[in-house]
Amino acid sequence: MSAEQPLVLIVEDEPDLADLYATWLRNDYSVRVAYGGREALDKLDDEVDVVLLDRRMPDLSGDEALSEIRDRGFECRVAMVTAVEPDFDIIAMGFDDYLVKPVSREALTETVSNLILRNAYDVGIQDLFSLASKKALLESEKDEAALEENEEYQRLTARLNELRRELDETLGQLDETEGISAVYRDIGGEADIDNS
């Protein structure tokens, strides 16, 4: 995934609509546009952070494209942006969010923003667990004096504390944008959040 400006791949077989979505997003994100499912797979790489994917396309459906994205191991977030009303078939699908057309600019930009925040949170959680595991292992094997004298251990502790602060901040941003509900959906929990 991109380390600089997040990259959004818009996959929509209606060129005017695809270009409109691109216009809405270009101020805040790098954007690629694909006018069909096969073209989307050609334009997809590890730099893509978010895919906005139509379900009904003539050459390769969004459902098929989504399966291929997941089969290839891409870790990008995927939002279905489609006129297809959701049904029980969505349970087995590997997308992160679902928008039913017509989609407003606000809904589209908010969805992309939340997916980018969720990406940052996921990566941060992985790093946090990795560092915490290393710290716990060292603390179980070394005495306190040795830990206090070791510069690498001190850097590890400082990075762990910094990462916790960053994740708290990201979680706060998710909460502010009601994206925390989406995080809970990701992990299968129930979000009972009072936004009053």
Secondary structure as a PSIPRED ss2 file (coil, helix, strand):
# PSIPRED VFORMAT (PSIPRED V4.0)

   1 M C   1.000  0.000  0.000
   2 S C   1.000  0.000  0.000
   3 A C   1.000  0.000  0.000
   4 E C   1.000  0.000  0.000
   5 Q C   1.000  0.000  0.000
   6 P C   1.000  0.000  0.000
   7 L E   0.000  0.000  1.000
   8 V E   0.000  0.000  1.000
   9 L E   0.000  0.000  1.000
  10 I E   0.000  0.000  1.000
  11 V E   0.000  0.000  1.000
  12 E C   1.000  0.000  0.000
  13 D C   1.000  0.000  0.000
  14 E C   1.000  0.000  0.000
  15 P H   0.000  1.000  0.000
  16 D H   0.000  1.000  0.000
  17 L H   0.000  1.000  0.000
  18 A H   0.000  1.000  0.000
  19 D H   0.000  1.000  0.000
  20 L H   0.000  1.000  0.000
  21 Y H   0.000  1.000  0.000
  22 A H   0.000  1.000  0.000
  23 T H   0.000  1.000  0.000
  24 W H   0.000  1.000  0.000
  25 L H   0.000  1.000  0.000
  26 R C   1.000  0.000  0.000
  27 N C   1.000  0.000  0.000
  28 D C   1.000  0.000  0.000
  29 Y C   1.000  0.000  0.000
  30 S E   0.000  0.000  1.000
  31 V E   0.000  0.000  1.000
  32 R E   0.000  0.000  1.000
  33 V E   0.000  0.000  1.000
  34 A E   0.000  0.000  1.000
  35 Y C   1.000  0.000  0.000
  36 G C   1.000  0.000  0.000
  37 G H   0.000  1.000  0.000
  38 R H   0.000  1.000  0.000
  39 E H   0.000  1.000  0.000
  40 A H   0.000  1.000  0.000
  41 L H   0.000  1.000  0.000
  42 D H   0.000  1.000  0.000
  43 K H   0.000  1.000  0.000
  44 L C   1.000  0.000  0.000
  45 D C   1.000  0.000  0.000
  46 D C   1.000  0.000  0.000
  47 E C   1.000  0.000  0.000
  48 V C   1.000  0.000  0.000
  49 D C   1.000  0.000  0.000
  50 V E   0.000  0.000  1.000
  51 V E   0.000  0.000  1.000
  52 L E   0.000  0.000  1.000
  53 L E   0.000  0.000  1.000
  54 D C   1.000  0.000  0.000
  55 R C   1.000  0.000  0.000
  56 R C   1.000  0.000  0.000
  57 M C   1.000  0.000  0.000
  58 P C   1.000  0.000  0.000
  59 D C   1.000  0.000  0.000
  60 L C   1.000  0.000  0.000
  61 S C   1.000  0.000  0.000
  62 G H   0.000  1.000  0.000
  63 D H   0.000  1.000  0.000
  64 E H   0.000  1.000  0.000
  65 A H   0.000  1.000  0.000
  66 L H   0.000  1.000  0.000
  67 S H   0.000  1.000  0.000
  68 E H   0.000  1.000  0.000
  69 I H   0.000  1.000  0.000
  70 R H   0.000  1.000  0.000
  71 D H   0.000  1.000  0.000
  72 R C   1.000  0.000  0.000
  73 G C   1.000  0.000  0.000
  74 F C   1.000  0.000  0.000
  75 E C   1.000  0.000  0.000
  76 C C   1.000  0.000  0.000
  77 R E   0.000  0.000  1.000
  78 V E   0.000  0.000  1.000
  79 A E   0.000  0.000  1.000
  80 M E   0.000  0.000  1.000
  81 V E   0.000  0.000  1.000
  82 T E   0.000  0.000  1.000
  83 A C   1.000  0.000  0.000
  84 V C   1.000  0.000  0.000
  85 E C   1.000  0.000  0.000
  86 P C   1.000  0.000  0.000
  87 D C   1.000  0.000  0.000
  88 F H   0.000  1.000  0.000
  89 D H   0.000  1.000  0.000
  90 I H   0.000  1.000  0.000
  91 I H   0.000  1.000  0.000
  92 A H   0.000  1.000  0.000
  93 M C   1.000  0.000  0.000
  94 G C   1.000  0.000  0.000
  95 F C   1.000  0.000  0.000
  96 D C   1.000  0.000  0.000
  97 D E   0.000  0.000  1.000
  98 Y E   0.000  0.000  1.000
  99 L E   0.000  0.000  1.000
 100 V E   0.000  0.000  1.000
 101 K C   1.000  0.000  0.000
 102 P C   1.000  0.000  0.000
 103 V C   1.000  0.000  0.000
 104 S C   1.000  0.000  0.000
 105 R H   0.000  1.000  0.000
 106 E H   0.000  1.000  0.000
 107 A H   0.000  1.000  0.000
 108 L H   0.000  1.000  0.000
 109 T H   0.000  1.000  0.000
 110 E H   0.000  1.000  0.000
 111 T H   0.000  1.000  0.000
 112 V H   0.000  1.000  0.000
 113 S H   0.000  1.000  0.000
 114 N H   0.000  1.000  0.000
 115 L H   0.000  1.000  0.000
 116 I H   0.000  1.000  0.000
 117 L H   0.000  1.000  0.000
 118 R H   0.000  1.000  0.000
 119 N H   0.000  1.000  0.000
 120 A H   0.000  1.000  0.000
 121 Y H   0.000  1.000  0.000
 122 D H   0.000  1.000  0.000
 123 V H   0.000  1.000  0.000
 124 G H   0.000  1.000  0.000
 125 I H   0.000  1.000  0.000
 126 Q H   0.000  1.000  0.000
 127 D H   0.000  1.000  0.000
 128 L H   0.000  1.000  0.000
 129 F H   0.000  1.000  0.000
 130 S H   0.000  1.000  0.000
 131 L H   0.000  1.000  0.000
 132 A H   0.000  1.000  0.000
 133 S H   0.000  1.000  0.000
 134 K H   0.000  1.000  0.000
 135 K H   0.000  1.000  0.000
 136 A H   0.000  1.000  0.000
 137 L H   0.000  1.000  0.000
 138 L H   0.000  1.000  0.000
 139 E H   0.000  1.000  0.000
 140 S H   0.000  1.000  0.000
 141 E H   0.000  1.000  0.000
 142 K C   1.000  0.000  0.000
 143 D C   1.000  0.000  0.000
 144 E H   0.000  1.000  0.000
 145 A H   0.000  1.000  0.000
 146 A H   0.000  1.000  0.000
 147 L H   0.000  1.000  0.000
 148 E H   0.000  1.000  0.000
 149 E H   0.000  1.000  0.000
 150 N C   1.000  0.000  0.000
 151 E H   0.000  1.000  0.000
 152 E H   0.000  1.000  0.000
 153 Y H   0.000  1.000  0.000
 154 Q H   0.000  1.000  0.000
 155 R H   0.000  1.000  0.000
 156 L H   0.000  1.000  0.000
 157 T H   0.000  1.000  0.000
 158 A H   0.000  1.000  0.000
 159 R H   0.000  1.000  0.000
 160 L H   0.000  1.000  0.000
 161 N H   0.000  1.000  0.000
 162 E H   0.000  1.000  0.000
 163 L H   0.000  1.000  0.000
 164 R H   0.000  1.000  0.000
 165 R H   0.000  1.000  0.000
 166 E H   0.000  1.000  0.000
 167 L H   0.000  1.000  0.000
 168 D H   0.000  1.000  0.000
 169 E H   0.000  1.000  0.000
 170 T H   0.000  1.000  0.000
 171 L H   0.000  1.000  0.000
 172 G H   0.000  1.000  0.000
 173 Q H   0.000  1.000  0.000
 174 L H   0.000  1.000  0.000
 175 D H   0.000  1.000  0.000
 176 E H   0.000  1.000  0.000
 177 T C   1.000  0.000  0.000
 178 E C   1.000  0.000  0.000
 179 G C   1.000  0.000  0.000
 180 I H   0.000  1.000  0.000
 181 S H   0.000  1.000  0.000
 182 A H   0.000  1.000  0.000
 183 V H   0.000  1.000  0.000
 184 Y H   0.000  1.000  0.000
 185 R H   0.000  1.000  0.000
 186 D H   0.000  1.000  0.000
 187 I H   0.000  1.000  0.000
 188 G C   1.000  0.000  0.000
 189 G C   1.000  0.000  0.000
 190 E C   1.000  0.000  0.000
 191 A C   1.000  0.000  0.000
 192 D C   1.000  0.000  0.000
 193 I C   1.000  0.000  0.000
 194 D C   1.000  0.000  0.000
 195 N C   1.000  0.000  0.000
 196 S C   1.000  0.000  0.000
